[in-house]
Amino acid sequence: MIEKLTGRKQLFFTTHNTEILDMQLPKHTFTFLKKDVRDIDLPIKCIHAEQYLKRNTDSLKNAVENDLFCTAPELHKLYEIADL
């Protein structure tokens, strides 16, 4: 899809699949969404990868897998339900 873009076109793509992080795309192209139910005024926040990863050698995939952006879902309630 990216190769089909011409001129000043954009593509917005959403996924939960971390394999997309292995693509050779610049870090500034990634924005992560974070939900904060405690923030009534701004419950959805945009986290821009380049604000956290400054060096070219920083791994975006490692940052996501280690939850550097604090965007991992809270699963403890699911685990509680599964244990019932």
C-alpha positions in Angstrom: 0.0 0.0 0.0 2.8 2.4 0.8 4.5 1.9 -2.5 1.2 2.9 -4.3 1.2 6.3 -2.7 2.1 9.1 -5.0 2.7 12.8 -4.6 1.6 14.3 -1.2 -0.7 11.4 -0.3 -1.0 9.9 3.2 -2.0 6.5 4.5 -3.4 6.0 8.0 -3.2 2.4 9.2 -4.2 1.0 12.6 -3.2 -2.4 14.0 -2.4 -4.2 17.1 0.1 -6.4 15.3 3.6 -5.6 16.4 5.2 -7.1 13.3 4.5 -3.8 11.5 7.2 -2.3 13.8 9.8 -4.4 11.9 9.2 -2.4 8.7 11.8 0.1 7.7 9.7 3.1 8.4 10.9 6.2 10.2 10.0 6.5 13.9 8.1 9.8 13.3 5.5 7.8 11.3 4.3 5.9 14.4 1.7 7.3 16.8 0.3 5.2 19.6 -3.1 5.7 21.2 -3.4 5.5 24.9 -6.7 5.4 26.8 -6.8 6.9 30.3 -10.3 6.5 31.8 -9.3 8.6 34.8 -8.8 11.7 32.5 -12.3 12.8 31.8 -11.3 15.8 29.7 -8.8 14.0 27.5 -9.4 10.2 27.8 -7.4 9.3 24.6 -3.9 10.5 24.2 -1.5 10.3 21.2 2.0 9.1 22.0 4.6 10.0 19.3 7.4 7.6 19.2 10.1 10.2 18.2 9.4 12.0 21.5 10.8 8.9 23.4 13.3 7.4 20.9 15.9 10.0 20.0 18.7 7.8 18.5 18.5 6.1 15.1 19.7 2.9 16.8 16.7 2.8 19.2 14.4 -0.1 18.5 10.7 0.8 18.2 9.7 -2.9 18.6 11.7 -3.3 21.8 10.2 0.0 23.1 6.7 -1.4 22.5 7.4 -4.8 23.8 8.9 -3.3 27.0 5.9 -0.9 27.3 8.1 2.3 27.1 5.0 4.3 26.0 2.8 2.9 28.7 0.2 1.8 26.1 -0.1 -1.9 27.0 -3.7 -2.9 28.0 -4.5 -3.7 31.6 -5.1 -7.4 31.5 -5.4 -8.2 35.2 -9.2 -8.2 35.2 -9.3 -10.6 32.3 -7.0 -12.9 34.2 -9.2 -12.7 37.2 -12.2 -13.7 35.1 -10.3 -16.6 33.5 -9.4 -17.9 37.0 -13.0 -18.1 38.1 
